[in-house]
Amino acid sequence: MKVYYKTVKNLPPIQPDKYSEEILGLWRKVAKEGITNGTEYNSVVATFTEQVRNAFPELQ
């Protein structure tokens, strides 16, 4: 853990908002499916992005 300590100390805190938990849940679902199916990372990210846009069109 010492290797990461300096990097982590410099990360700004992130305040959760009304979207945080749902978006994190979408990521977990899409990432799990990607791992299970052996999907390439870029495809997983594209699927995740599309699902977030569909679920929350008000976000940019």
N, C-alpha and C positions, 0 to 999 in steps of 0.2 A: 504494500500500500504506500510505502514511502515514495515510490517512483511517481505516483500520481498526486501526491499531496500538494506540491507546488502548483500544478495545473489547476487542481480543484479549488485551491484557495483563491485563485484569480477569476473564477467564474462568478458572474453576477447572480444574485438570487432571482428566482423567477416566481412571481406571484401567480398562483392558480386563478383561473377565471371560470366563467360559466361553461366554457367549452373544454377545459383541460381533461377532465375525467372521461368524457365521451370520446374525445379524439385519441386519448391514450388507449382506450378500449378498442377503438377501430384499428389502431396500430398493432396491438397485440393479436387481434384476430387475423389481420392480413399477414403479419409476419409469421404467425404460426402456420397458416395455410401455405405460405411460401416455403417454409422449411420442410413441411410435410411433403409438398409436391416437387421440391427441388427447383423452385422457380428462381430465376436470376434476380439479383438485388434490384437492378433498375426497373424491372417489371413489377416487383413488389412495391417499390416506391410509387410508381405510376398508378397502380391499383389503389394504394392508400390515398394518394392525392385526389384521385377521382371520387373515391368514397367520401372524403372530407368535403369536397366541393358540392357533392350531391346532398349531403346531410346538412351542411351549413353554407348555403349559397351567399349569405351575407358577408362571409369572410373572403378576403382577397389573398 
